[in-house]
Amino acid sequence: MVSPVISLRDVTKSYGQGSARTPVLRGVSLDIAPGELVALVGQSGSGKSTLLNIVGGLDKADSGEIKVLDHDYGKTAERELARLRNTSIGFVFQAFNLLDHLTCLGNVILPAAFAAGGKDAPARGREALDRVGLSAYADRRPSELSGGQKQRVAIARALFGRPKLLLCDEPTGNLDSATGHEVIEFFQKINKDDGVTLVIVTHERRVSNIAQRVVAMRDGNIVEGAGTDVHTAGTGDDLGGPA
């Protein structure tokens, strides 16, 4: 039996202290199989972005079992988690998170600055830019790009390490409809052609409609689509804002 790429059991997370402590995740359990394209939906405050950050090792859970790419987070040293993020997990965010003082190529190959053996980084970076249709923009600065082009540079950076898992938080949130559609089509392509597992936090039906599975969250719980054998469809044009 193939191991899940993501396996969560009874994951909890709260923020704040004392009487102001607020539960965000209330015992979440979830499995995501290799090669799945999963949309994570829910209203603002449902916990979906927090869950994504915990899966990516950007935030820590209070309790529960988290296994990602056969790494048990509870037994994995921080240095190994950093290596996992740098080599096997890609991140795409709504805000692009590009550095204006670097060229597009410089932004794409930035992960190589934190890893050994990066001599081929420029060639790999140009390959990644070519994959998103921006090979001619390698020497431009982010300030010279449109919103859609910035997001494609961010996607190229996420693909630079040839990840097995891509985590996306509202990746079309700052894009117009036509540009967002192009980004969505690209996600479908890398999922189909490369077998990359994608988890996309979204509130847009156009994203959830391409997913093989929609996982719905409410008040820190998964209320629909938790099992890998479940396939659901989007239920509205607005599925809730960022959480």
Disulfide bonds with the S-S distance in Angstrom:
none
